[in-house]
Amino acid sequence: MTDKPDLATLIHDARKPLNHISMHAELIKILSQQPGSEAEIQKSADDIIKASKACSELLQTLMTQD
């Protein structure tokens, strides 16, 4: 049996970081209209970067499958 994840699993796994990116982008939009929310905006931006890297790793796995 192979250790390689199948396409359906990779697509499913990619949805989590993509949903995380979308959620934090919406949060940044809301927070940007509130004074004094710079720290929360920075944290959400950091979370977007982290989720983007996770999604990129999943896509790289997809590309390297035979």
ZAZA-811948 format. One record per residue (C-alpha): residue in one letter; residue number from 0; x, y, z. Coordinates in steps of 0.05 Angstrom, whole numbers, plus 5000, padded with zeros to 4 digits. Layout:
BEGIN
<site><type>A</type><seq>NUM</seq><east>X</east><north>Y</north><up>Z</up></site>
...
This chain:
BEGIN
<site><type>M</type><seq>0</seq><east>5000</east><north>5000</north><up>5000</up></site>
<site><type>T</type><seq>1</seq><east>5026</east><north>5069</north><up>4982</up></site>
<site><type>D</type><seq>2</seq><east>5039</east><north>5127</north><up>5030</up></site>
<site><type>K</type><seq>3</seq><east>5018</east><north>5178</north><up>4978</up></site>
<site><type>P</type><seq>4</seq><east>4953</east><north>5216</north><up>4991</up></site>
<site><type>D</type><seq>5</seq><east>4902</east><north>5212</north><up>4936</up></site>
<site><type>L</type><seq>6</seq><east>4875</east><north>5273</north><up>4899</up></site>
<site><type>A</type><seq>7</seq><east>4810</east><north>5276</north><up>4938</up></site>
<site><type>T</type><seq>8</seq><east>4848</east><north>5278</north><up>5004</up></site>
<site><type>L</type><seq>9</seq><east>4894</east><north>5333</north><up>4979</up></site>
<site><type>I</type><seq>10</seq><east>4836</east><north>5375</north><up>4956</up></site>
<site><type>H</type><seq>11</seq><east>4800</east><north>5365</north><up>5021</up></site>
<site><type>D</type><seq>12</seq><east>4863</east><north>5383</north><up>5060</up></site>
<site><type>A</type><seq>13</seq><east>4873</east><north>5446</north><up>5018</up></site>
<site><type>R</type><seq>14</seq><east>4804</east><north>5472</north><up>5036</up></site>
<site><type>K</type><seq>15</seq><east>4823</east><north>5483</north><up>5109</up></site>
<site><type>P</type><seq>16</seq><east>4879</east><north>5533</north><up>5097</up></site>
<site><type>L</type><seq>17</seq><east>4839</east><north>5567</north><up>5041</up></site>
<site><type>N</type><seq>18</seq><east>4780</east><north>5576</north><up>5088</up></site>
<site><type>H</type><seq>19</seq><east>4828</east><north>5602</north><up>5141</up></site>
<site><type>I</type><seq>20</seq><east>4855</east><north>5653</north><up>5091</up></site>
<site><type>S</type><seq>21</seq><east>4785</east><north>5676</north><up>5072</up></site>
<site><type>M</type><seq>22</seq><east>4762</east><north>5682</north><up>5144</up></site>
<site><type>H</type><seq>23</seq><east>4822</east><north>5723</north><up>5165</up></site>
<site><type>A</type><seq>24</seq><east>4817</east><north>5768</north><up>5104</up></site>
<site><type>E</type><seq>25</seq><east>4745</east><north>5783</north><up>5123</up></site>
<site><type>L</type><seq>26</seq><east>4767</east><north>5796</north><up>5195</up></site>
<site><type>I</type><seq>27</seq><east>4820</east><north>5846</north><up>5171</up></site>
<site><type>K</type><seq>28</seq><east>4766</east><north>5883</north><up>5131</up></site>
<site><type>I</type><seq>29</seq><east>4724</east><north>5889</north><up>5193</up></site>
<site><type>L</type><seq>30</seq><east>4781</east><north>5907</north><up>5240</up></site>
<site><type>S</type><seq>31</seq><east>4810</east><north>5959</north><up>5192</up></site>
<site><type>Q</type><seq>32</seq><east>4749</east><north>6002</north><up>5206</up></site>
<site><type>Q</type><seq>33</seq><east>4760</east><north>6001</north><up>5282</up></site>
<site><type>P</type><seq>34</seq><east>4811</east><north>6046</north><up>5315</up></site>
<site><type>G</type><seq>35</seq><east>4864</east><north>6011</north><up>5356</up></site>
<site><type>S</type><seq>36</seq><east>4858</east><north>5944</north><up>5322</up></site>
<site><type>E</type><seq>37</seq><east>4929</east><north>5942</north><up>5294</up></site>
<site><type>A</type><seq>38</seq><east>4951</east><north>5882</north><up>5336</up></site>
<site><type>E</type><seq>39</seq><east>4891</east><north>5841</north><up>5315</up></site>
<site><type>I</type><seq>40</seq><east>4902</east><north>5859</north><up>5242</up></site>
<site><type>Q</type><seq>41</seq><east>4975</east><north>5839</north><up>5247</up></site>
<site><type>K</type><seq>42</seq><east>4956</east><north>5771</north><up>5278</up></site>
<site><type>S</type><seq>43</seq><east>4905</east><north>5758</north><up>5223</up></site>
<site><type>A</type><seq>44</seq><east>4956</east><north>5776</north><up>5170</up></site>
<site><type>D</type><seq>45</seq><east>5005</east><north>5728</north><up>5202</up></site>
<site><type>D</type><seq>46</seq><east>4952</east><north>5674</north><up>5202</up></site>
<site><type>I</type><seq>47</seq><east>4939</east><north>5686</north><up>5128</up></site>
<site><type>I</type><seq>48</seq><east>5013</east><north>5678</north><up>5113</up></site>
<site><type>K</type><seq>49</seq><east>5016</east><north>5614</north><up>5153</up></site>
<site><type>A</type><seq>50</seq><east>4955</east><north>5585</north><up>5118</up></site>
<site><type>S</type><seq>51</seq><east>4982</east><north>5605</north><up>5050</up></site>
<site><type>K</type><seq>52</seq><east>5046</east><north>5568</north><up>5064</up></site>
<site><type>A</type><seq>53</seq><east>5007</east><north>5506</north><up>5085</up></site>
<site><type>C</type><seq>54</seq><east>4965</east><north>5508</north><up>5022</up></site>
<site><type>S</type><seq>55</seq><east>5029</east><north>5517</north><up>4980</up></site>
<site><type>E</type><seq>56</seq><east>5059</east><north>5455</north><up>5012</up></site>
<site><type>L</type><seq>57</seq><east>4996</east><north>5415</north><up>4995</up></site>
<site><type>L</type><seq>58</seq><east>4999</east><north>5439</north><up>4923</up></site>
<site><type>Q</type><seq>59</seq><east>5072</east><north>5420</north><up>4920</up></site>
<site><type>T</type><seq>60</seq><east>5054</east><north>5350</north><up>4943</up></site>
<site><type>L</type><seq>61</seq><east>5002</east><north>5347</north><up>4888</up></site>
<site><type>M</type><seq>62</seq><east>5053</east><north>5367</north><up>4836</up></site>
<site><type>T</type><seq>63</seq><east>5103</east><north>5315</north><up>4857</up></site>
<site><type>Q</type><seq>64</seq><east>5055</east><north>5256</north><up>4856</up></site>
<site><type>D</type><seq>65</seq><east>5066</east><north>5205</north><up>4800</up></site>
